[in-house]
Amino acid sequence: MASELYNVIDALSREKGIDPQIVVTAVEDAIVVATRKYYKTQENLRAELDKESGQIRAFAVRSIVEGPDQVEDPVAQITLDDAKRIDPAAEVGGELRTYKATDVLGRIAAQLAKQVIFQKVREAERDTVYNEYIGRVNEIINATVKRTEGQDVIVDLGKAEGRMPRKEQSRLESFAPGERARVMIVRVEKASKGPQVVVSRAAPELVSHLFQTEVPEIYDNTVVIRAIAREAGERTKIAVMSKDKDVDPVGACVGMKGMRVQSIIRELRGEKIDIIEYHEDPVTFAEKALQPAKVSRVTVLEGQEKHLEVIVDDSQLSLAIGKKGQNVRLAAKLLGWKIDIKSEEEKRQEVEEQMRGMMTPQATPLESVPDLEPGIIEKLVAAGITTVEMVADMTPEQLEEVPGIGPKTVEKISIAVNNYFASLDAVEAGVEATPADGEVLAEGEVPAEGVAVAQDDEEGGEAIGQDVPAEEEARELEEEEAAEDDAEAGEVPDEIDESESDDEVAESEVEPTSESDVEPGEEGGQSGDEQGLPDVPGADSESVEELADEGQAFEAEVVDGVENAPLADEGERIIHERPETPNENVPDEEEPGEKRS
C-alpha cells in the first residue's frame, strides 16, 4: 500500500499534468540539498523515497578500489579493506553507502527542501506545456476568456493560459471574463516565467477555418480556398475555386440567402467578407479582386516582377482604391502582384506628357555648327548661351548685347546657324543624287547646295570646280541686279513677272521696234560686244530669253536666300527704288502677242 506522502505526490502530478516520477525526483533532490546543508559535507550524497513506508533516506556514496595506490579522492573513493570493515559483501568496482540521519534536519533545512521541490515542479510543468503546444501551432482551438492585463487578453486553453496581444485582436471585438471564443495558436515562446502560448483572432487562417466549418463543400475538398487576405475588423477577401464544374464556388460559400457567410460574419463581429472566384489569369483575377469597383482594363507591366497597371473610370477610382487604400491593398495581397491603379484622366495626362517629351527637341551644342568660329563659341558660352536652339531664338539686338559680339559677328552667327539648319532640312527631306562626272544638267536645272559647279575662268577660260553656297550666290545675284537697276534708265524691265511663262514673256515683252523709236546712239550694239557698252542697252528676243532662263534657274535659291538672310540694322538698310517701265502695268486679261500701249 502506498504511503500518504506518495499519494500526495500522485495527486499533485495529476493536477499539474506532469509525471509522478518527476515529483518524486524533485523530493529526493530536495532531501539531498537539505542534508548537505546540515552536515556541511562535500560527499556524493543521494536520497531515496520508500514508496511503501514513505520514508526518505539520505546516504553518501563512495566507489570501492583495490588498494591505497588507486585512491585519488578520499571523499569519493575507499579501499577494498576499509569497505569490508563496514560491509563484508563489498567488492572492487562497487559502491559503499553510508547512511545519514534525516530526523535531525531542522526547520531551515525543511524550508530549503520545500523551495527545491516547488522549483522542480514548475520546471517540469513548463516543459510539459511547451512540449504539448509547440506541435499545435496554427491550430484553431476553443478558449475561455479569463482576464484582461493591460491591452492583452488572457484566455484559458485548458492545460495552460494563452495570451492575446493587442495586434492579434480584431478592432471590432471586446471580450468579457468567462466568454468563449475560437482562437488560433500563433506561436509558443519560452520565457523566464514559463512558456507563453500566443493566440490570435486576427489571423487569416481563422476565417479559413470558419469557412471550412460552415461550408461542407470546403470540408470535403470540393471547393478549395486558393488565397485569402484579411485586415482584422475591417474587410477580408477570399478567393475560392471549385473542382467540380457543376458546383458554383461563390454560391456554395454564400449559402442560401447568405446563411453560411452570415454566420461567419457574426462570429467575426460584423467584419465584411468579399468572396471572389479564383482565376489563373492574373488580368481576370485582378478584375475580380478589385470588386465592387468596375475595371476598364488591366495591363501587365512586368511579368517577372509581377507588376500590374489597372485603369478605372474616373467615377470608380475612389471605390477601387477603397478607404485608406484598403481595397487595392487587399487585392494586391490576394493576387501576390503589385498593383498601380489610375483613372482614365490620369492615364491620358501621362500619355500626353510622354508624347510631349518625345516631341521636345534635344538641345544641340554650339560645337555642332561647323561654320561657327571657336572664339565666337567661347563668347556665347560665357554669356550662358550653350545651344544652337538658344541662338536661333535670339534677335540680332539680343546677340549684340553679348560682350564681344558686334554687328558683323551677328551676321556671321546668323549665316552659320542658317546653313546648319538648311543642312538638317536637306538631310531630312532626302537630298537627290548629284549628277555624275561628265553628266550634263538639263536646261534651267541648278545643282544642289555644296555641289561642285564648273565655271569659266575669265582669264584662262578653263573650267574650275568650286563649291558655291546657295545663299552667297543669291546675294551676289541680288547685288548685280541692284547695280543694273541703278545703271539703267528704265527702258528694259529689270524683273519678269513670275506668274507669266517663258513663252508669254518672249511674246509679250519682245516687240519689233521701228527705226523711229530708236534714239540716236542706240546703234552701238548689244551689251557684251567688243565695241563697248552702249549708253542704253537694247533688248532683243535672245537676251530676254537668257534673262528669263537665268531668273527661273535661280528663282528658288534667291527666294531661299532672302528668307534665310539675317535682319539688317537700320543704318545698313539701302532701299532701291525701281523706275517704272513703259509696259509694266499690263492687264492680266491681254493675251500674249497683243500690242500693248
C-alpha positions in Angstrom: 0.0 0.0 0.0 1.3 3.4 -0.9 2.2 5.8 1.8 0.4 9.0 2.4 3.4 11.1 1.1 3.3 9.2 -2.2 -0.4 9.7 -2.6 0.1 13.4 -2.2 2.8 13.4 -4.8 0.5 11.5 -7.2 -2.4 14.0 -6.7 0.0 16.9 -7.4 1.2 15.3 -10.5 -2.3 14.8 -11.9 -3.2 18.4 -11.1 -0.1 19.9 -12.8 -0.3 17.4 -15.6 3.2 16.0 -15.1 4.7 12.6 -14.5 4.7 11.5 -10.8 8.3 10.3 -11.1 9.3 13.9 -11.8 7.8 14.9 -8.4 9.5 12.0 -6.6 12.8 13.0 -8.1 12.2 16.6 -7.0 11.6 15.4 -3.4 14.7 13.3 -3.4 16.8 16.2 -4.7 15.4 18.4 -2.0 16.4 16.0 0.7 19.9 15.8 -0.7 20.2 19.6 -0.6 18.9 19.8 3.0 21.3 17.0 4.1 24.4 18.6 2.6 23.3 21.9 4.1 23.0 20.3 7.6 26.2 18.1 7.6 28.2 20.7 5.6 30.0 17.9 3.6 31.2 17.6 0.0 30.4 13.9 -0.2 28.4 12.5 -3.1 25.0 12.4 -1.4 21.9 10.7 -2.7 18.3 10.3 -1.3 15.7 7.6 -1.8 12.0 7.6 -1.2 10.4 4.4 0.0 7.0 4.1 -1.7 5.5 1.7 0.8 6.7 3.4 4.0 7.0 6.9 2.7 10.4 7.2 4.5 13.2 9.2 2.8 16.7 8.1 3.4 19.9 10.0 2.6 23.3 8.4 2.2 26.8 9.1 1.0 28.2 7.0 -1.9 31.8 6.1 -2.4 33.3 3.8 -5.1 35.5 0.8 -4.0 39.1 0.5 -5.3 41.6 -2.3 -4.7 44.5 -0.6 -2.9 45.6 2.7 -1.4 47.6 3.5 -4.5 44.4 3.8 -6.6 42.7 6.2 -4.3 42.7 9.6 -6.0 39.9 11.3 -4.0 39.4 10.0 -0.4 36.0 11.7 -0.2 34.6 9.8 -3.3 36.8 6.6 -3.1 37.6 3.9 -0.5 39.9 0.9 -0.5 38.5 -2.7 -0.5 39.8 -3.4 3.0 38.2 -0.4 4.5 34.9 -1.1 2.7 34.8 -4.7 4.0 35.1 -3.5 7.6 31.8 -1.7 7.0 30.1 -4.1 4.6 31.6 -7.6 4.4 29.9 -8.1 1.0 31.8 -5.2 -0.6 33.7 -5.8 -3.9 36.1 -3.9 -6.1 34.1 -1.6 -8.5 31.1 -1.5 -6.3 29.6 1.3 -4.2 29.6 1.7 -0.5 26.6 3.5 1.1 27.0 5.4 4.3 23.5 6.5 5.6 22.9 9.9 7.1 20.2 10.5 9.7 17.4 12.8 8.4 15.4 13.1 11.6 17.9 15.6 12.8 17.2 18.1 10.0 15.8 21.3 11.3 13.3 23.9 10.1 15.7 25.7 7.8 16.6 22.5 6.0 12.9 21.6 5.6 12.1 25.1 4.2 15.0 24.7 1.7 13.7 21.3 0.6 10.3 22.8 0.0 11.7 25.5 -2.3 13.6 23.0 -4.2 10.5 20.8 -4.7 8.4 23.7 -6.0 11.2 24.8 -8.4 11.5 21.3 -9.8 7.7 21.0 -10.2 7.5 24.4 -12.0 10.3 23.5 -14.4 8.6 20.2 -15.2 5.3 21.9 -15.7 6.8 24.4 -18.2 8.4 21.7 -20.2 5.2 19.7 -20.3 3.2 22.8 -21.5 5.8 23.7 -24.1 6.1 20.1 -25.5 2.3 19.9 -25.8 1.6 23.2 -27.6 4.7 23.6 -29.7 3.2 20.9 -32.0 -0.2 22.7 -32.2 0.9 26.0 -33.8 -1.7 27.2 -36.4 -4.4 25.1 -34.8 -7.8 26.6 -34.0 -9.0 25.8 -30.5 -11.8 26.9 -28.2 -10.7 29.1 -25.3 -12.3 30.9 -22.4 -11.5 34.5 -21.5 -10.1 34.7 -18.0 -9.0 38.3 -17.5 -7.5 41.3 -19.2 -4.0 42.5 -18.4 -3.5 46.0 -19.9 -4.2 45.6 -23.6 -3.6 41.8 -23.6 -6.4 39.3 -23.1 -5.6 36.2 -21.1 -7.5 33.1 -22.2 -7.7 29.6 -20.6 -6.6 26.9 -23.1 -7.2 24.0 -20.6 -3.8 22.9 -19.6 -2.2 26.4 -19.9 -3.0 30.0 -20.3 -2.8 31.8 -23.6 -2.0 35.5 -24.2 -3.7 37.5 -27.0 -1.8 40.8 -27.7 -3.5 43.9 -29.0 -2.2 43.4 -32.6 -3.7 39.9 -32.7 -7.1 41.3 -31.8 -9.9 42.5 -34.0 -10.8 46.2 -33.8 -14.5 45.3 -33.6 -14.2 42.8 -30.7 -14.2 43.2 -27.0 -14.3 40.3 -24.5 -15.7 39.8 -21.0 -14.4 37.3 -18.5 -16.0 33.9 -19.0 -16.8 34.5 -22.7 -15.9 31.7 -25.1 -14.1 32.4 -28.3 -12.3 30.5 -31.1 -8.6 31.4 -31.3 -5.6 30.3 -33.3 -2.3 29.4 -31.7 0.3 31.6 -33.3 3.5 30.7 -31.5 4.8 29.2 -28.2 7.6 31.2 -26.5 9.9 30.2 -23.7 10.2 32.9 -21.0 11.6 33.2 -17.5 8.1 32.9 -16.1 7.4 29.8 -18.2 6.2 29.1 -21.7 3.8 31.6 -23.2 1.2 30.5 -25.7 0.3 33.4 -28.0 -3.1 33.2 -29.6 -4.8 35.3 -32.3 -8.2 36.4 -33.5 -6.7 38.4 -36.4 -5.1 35.6 -38.4 -6.5 34.9 -41.9 -6.4 31.2 -41.1 -9.2 31.8 -38.6 -11.5 32.9 -41.4 -10.4 29.9 -43.5 -11.2 27.6 -40.5 -14.6 29.2 -40.1 -15.5 28.6 -43.8 -14.3 25.0 -43.5 -16.6 24.6 -40.5 -19.7 26.2 -42.1 -19.3 25.1 -45.8 -19.5 21.3 -46.4 -18.1 21.7 -49.9 -14.9 23.2 -48.5 -14.7 20.5 -45.8 -14.9 17.6 -48.4 -12.4 19.5 -50.7 -14.9 20.1 -53.5 -14.3 23.8 -53.1 -10.8 25.0 -52.4 -9.7 28.2 -50.8 -6.8 29.4 -53.1 -5.9 32.7 -51.4 -7.1 34.9 -48.6 -6.2 38.4 -47.5 -7.5 40.0 -44.3 -7.4 43.2 -42.3 -9.0 42.2 -39.0 -12.0 44.2 -38.1 -12.3 45.8 -41.5 -12.5 43.5 -44.5 -11.5 40.1 -45.8 -11.1 38.9 -49.4 -11.2 35.2 -50.0 -10.6 33.5 -53.4 -12.2 30.1 -53.9 -12.1 27.6 -56.8 -14.3 24.6 -57.5 -13.0 21.2 -58.6 -16.5 20.2 -59.8 -17.8 22.2 -62.8 -21.3 21.7 -61.6 -20.6 23.5 -58.2 -20.5 27.2 -58.0 -17.7 28.1 -55.5 -19.0 31.5 -54.6 -22.6 30.3 -54.2 -21.5 27.4 -52.0 -19.7 29.8 -49.7 -22.5 32.3 -49.5 -25.2 29.7 -49.0 -28.9 30.0 -49.4 -29.9 33.6 -48.7 -26.4 34.2 -47.3 -26.9 32.0 -44.3 -23.4 30.4 -44.3 -21.5 33.6 -44.7 -23.7 35.5 -42.3 -22.9 33.0 -39.5 -19.2 33.7 -40.2 -19.7 37.4 -40.1 -21.5 37.1 -36.8 -18.5 35.1 -35.4 -16.2 37.9 -36.6 -18.4 40.6 -35.0 -19.5 42.2 -38.3 -16.4 42.1 -40.4 -17.0 42.5 -44.2 -16.2 39.5 -46.4 -15.7 39.5 -50.2 -15.9 36.1 -51.8 -14.1 36.0 -55.2 -13.8 33.3 -57.8 -10.2 32.4 -58.4 -8.7 32.6 -62.0 -5.3 31.5 -63.2 -5.1 34.5 -65.5 -3.8 37.5 -63.3 -5.6 40.0 -65.5 -9.0 38.4 -65.0 -8.2 37.7 -61.3 -7.3 41.4 -60.8 -10.6 42.5 -62.2 -12.5 40.2 -59.8 -10.3 41.1 -56.8 -11.0 44.8 -57.2 -14.7 44.3 -56.8 -17.1 46.1 -56.2 -15.2 48.6 -58.4 -15.6 48.2 -62.2 -12.3 48.0 -64.0 -11.8 49.4 -67.5 -8.6 47.5 -68.4 -5.7 45.8 -66.9 -2.1 45.8 -68.3 0.8 43.6 -67.2 3.8 45.9 -66.9 6.3 43.4 -65.7 5.6 39.7 -65.7 8.7 38.5 -63.7 8.3 41.2 -61.1 4.5 40.7 -61.0 3.5 44.3 -61.7 0.0 45.3 -63.0 -1.4 48.6 -64.1 -5.2 48.9 -63.6 -7.2 51.7 -65.3 -10.7 52.5 -64.0 -13.2 55.2 -64.8 -12.9 58.5 -63.0 -16.0 57.8 -61.0 -14.8 54.4 -60.0 -11.3 55.5 -58.8 -12.2 56.1 -55.1 -14.2 52.9 -54.9 -11.4 50.8 -56.4 -8.8 52.3 -54.0 -11.1 51.9 -51.0 -10.9 53.6 -47.6 -7.3 54.5 -46.9 -6.3 52.3 -49.9 -7.8 49.2 -48.2 -9.5 47.7 -51.3 -6.5 47.8 -53.6 -4.1 46.8 -50.8 -6.2 43.6 -50.1 -6.4 42.9 -53.8 -2.6 43.1 -54.1 -2.2 40.7 -51.2 -4.7 38.3 -52.7 -3.0 38.3 -56.1 0.5 38.4 -54.9 1.1 41.2 -57.5 2.0 44.8 -57.2 -0.9 46.9 -58.5 -0.8 50.5 -59.8 -4.3 51.9 -60.1 -5.0 55.0 -62.2 -8.0 56.8 -63.6 -8.7 57.4 -67.3 -7.8 61.1 -66.9 -4.5 60.3 -65.1 -3.6 57.8 -67.8 -4.4 60.3 -70.6 -2.3 63.0 -69.0 0.5 60.5 -68.6 0.4 59.6 -72.3 0.3 63.3 -73.3 3.3 64.0 -71.1 5.2 61.2 -72.8 4.3 62.4 -76.2 5.4 65.9 -75.3 8.7 64.5 -74.1 9.2 62.6 -77.3 8.4 65.7 -79.4 10.6 68.1 -77.5 13.8 68.7 -79.5 17.0 67.8 -77.9 19.5 70.6 -77.1 22.2 70.8 -79.7 25.6 72.2 -78.6 27.2 75.1 -80.4 30.1 72.9 -81.4 27.8 71.1 -83.8 27.7 74.1 -86.1 30.8 73.8 -88.4 30.9 77.4 -89.6 30.9 78.9 -86.1 34.4 80.0 -85.0 35.8 78.8 -81.7 36.2 82.4 -80.5 32.6 83.2 -81.1 31.5 79.9 -79.3 33.5 80.9 -76.3 31.9 84.3 -76.1 28.4 82.8 -76.4 29.1 80.1 -73.8 30.5 82.8 -71.4 27.1 84.6 -71.8 25.2 81.4 -70.9 24.2 80.6 -74.5 25.2 76.9 -74.9 22.8 75.5 -77.6 22.0 76.2 -81.2 18.3 76.5 -80.3 19.0 79.3 -77.9 20.9 81.2 -80.6 18.1 80.7 -83.1 15.5 82.1 -80.7 17.5 85.3 -80.1 17.1 88.5 -82.1 20.2 90.4 -83.6 19.7 93.1 -80.9 19.9 90.5 -78.2 23.0 89.0 -79.7 24.7 92.4 -79.9 24.2 92.7 -76.1 26.6 89.8 -75.6 30.0 91.1 -74.7 32.5 91.0 -77.6 29.9 90.5 -80.3 29.2 93.2 -82.8 27.0 93.6 -86.0 29.5 91.8 -88.2 29.8 88.9 -85.7 26.0 88.7 -85.5 25.9 88.4 -89.3 28.4 85.6 -89.2 26.4 83.8 -86.5 23.2 84.1 -88.5 24.7 82.8 -91.6 26.4 79.8 -89.8 23.1 78.9 -88.0 21.1 79.2 -91.2 23.5 77.0 -93.0 23.3 74.4 -90.2 19.5 74.3 -90.2 19.4 74.2 -94.0 21.7 71.2 -94.0 19.5 69.4 -91.5 16.4 70.1 -93.6 18.2 68.7 -96.6 19.1 65.5 -94.8 15.5 65.0 -93.5 14.0 65.7 -96.9 16.4 63.3 -98.6 18.7 65.1 -101.0 18.6 63.9 -104.5 21.6 62.2 -106.0 24.1 64.7 -107.7 24.9 64.2 -111.4 27.9 62.0 -112.1 31.1 63.2 -113.7 30.6 64.3 -117.3 26.8 64.3 -116.9 25.2 67.5 -118.3 22.5 69.2 -116.3 19.2 69.9 -118.0 18.4 73.4 -119.1 17.3 75.6 -116.2 18.4 72.9 -113.6 20.6 74.1 -110.8 22.9 71.8 -108.8 22.2 71.3 -105.0 24.0 73.4 -102.5 27.6 72.4 -102.0 27.8 70.6 -105.4 30.9 71.3 -107.5 29.9 73.6 -110.4 32.1 74.2 -113.5 32.7 77.8 -114.1 34.6 79.6 -116.8 37.6 81.5 -115.6 37.7 84.9 -117.0 41.4 84.9 -117.7 42.3 81.3 -118.6 38.9 80.1 -119.9 39.3 76.8 -118.1 36.6 75.1 -116.1 37.3 75.3 -112.3 35.2 73.2 -109.9 34.3 75.0 -106.7 31.5 74.9 -104.1 29.0 77.7 -104.5 26.6 78.0 -101.5 23.1 79.0 -102.5 22.9 81.9 -100.0 26.2 83.5 -101.3 25.2 83.1 -105.0 21.7 84.6 -104.3 23.3 87.5 -102.5 25.7 88.2 -105.4 22.8 88.0 -107.9 20.8 90.4 -105.9 23.8 92.9 -105.8 24.2 92.6 -109.6 20.6 93.3 -110.2 20.6 96.3 -107.9 23.6 97.7 -109.8 21.9 97.2 -113.1 18.8 99.0 -111.7 21.0 102.0 -110.8 22.7 102.0 -114.2 19.6 101.6 -116.4 17.2 104.4 -117.1 14.2 102.2 -117.1 13.8 101.1 -120.7 14.4 97.5 -120.0 12.3 95.8 -117.4 14.6 94.6 -114.6 12.1 92.0 -113.3 10.0 89.5 -115.1 6.5 88.7 -113.8 6.7 85.3 -112.1 3.1 84.5 -113.0 3.9 84.5 -116.7 5.5 81.6 -118.5 8.7 81.8 -120.6 6.7 81.8 -123.9 4.4 84.6 -122.6 7.4 86.7 -121.7 9.0 86.1 -125.1 5.9 87.1 -127.0 4.6 90.0 -124.8 7.9 91.7 -123.9 9.8 91.4 -127.2 8.2 93.7 -129.8 9.7 94.7 -133.1 10.7 98.3 -132.9 10.7 100.7 -135.7 13.6 102.9 -136.6 11.9 106.0 -135.4 11.6 104.6 -132.0 15.3 104.1 -131.7 17.1 107.2 -130.5 20.5 108.1 -131.8 23.4 106.4 -130.1 21.5 103.1 -129.7 23.0 101.5 -132.7 26.3 100.9 -130.9 25.4 97.2 -130.4 24.2 95.0 -127.6 25.9 94.6 -124.2 29.0 92.4 -124.3 30.1 93.5 -127.9 33.7 94.4 -128.4 32.8 98.0 -129.3 31.9 98.5 -125.6 28.6 99.1 -123.8 26.1 101.4 -125.4 24.5 104.2 -123.4 21.2 102.4 -123.3 21.3 98.6 -123.8 18.8 97.1 -126.2 16.6 94.1 -125.6 16.2 91.6 -128.3 14.5 88.2 -128.1 17.7 86.2 -127.4 18.7 88.4 -124.5 15.3 88.4 -122.9 15.1 84.6 -123.2 18.5 84.4 -121.5 17.3 86.6 -118.7 14.2 84.5 -118.3 16.2 81.3 -118.1 18.5 82.8 -115.5 15.7 84.2 -113.5 13.9 80.9 -113.4 17.0 78.9 -112.8 18.0 80.9 -109.7 14.5 81.9 -108.6 14.2 79.2 -105.9 17.7 80.0 -104.5 17.1 83.7 -104.5 13.8 83.3 -102.5 15.6 80.9 -100.1 18.5 83.3 -99.6 16.1 86.2 -99.0 14.1 84.2 -96.4 17.1 83.0 -94.5 19.0 86.3 -94.7 19.6 87.9 -91.3 17.8 91.1 -90.3 19.8 94.2 -91.3 20.4 97.1 -89.0 18.6 100.4 -89.5 21.9 102.0 -90.6 22.7 99.4 -93.1 19.4 99.2 -94.9 19.5 100.5 -98.6 16.2 100.9 -100.3 16.5 100.6 -104.1 13.5 102.1 -106.0 12.9 100.5 -109.3 11.9 103.0 -112.0 8.7 102.4 -113.8 8.9 100.8 -117.2 6.7 101.7 -120.2 4.9 98.3 -120.3 4.8 97.5 -116.7 1.1 97.8 -115.9 -0.3 95.5 -118.5 -3.7 93.9 -117.6 -3.6 90.2 -117.0 -6.5 89.7 -119.4 -4.5 90.5 -122.5 -3.3 87.6 -124.5 0.4 87.1 -125.3 1.4 88.7 -128.6 -1.2 91.5 -128.4 0.1 95.0 -128.9 0.2 97.0 -125.7 0.0 100.7 -125.4 
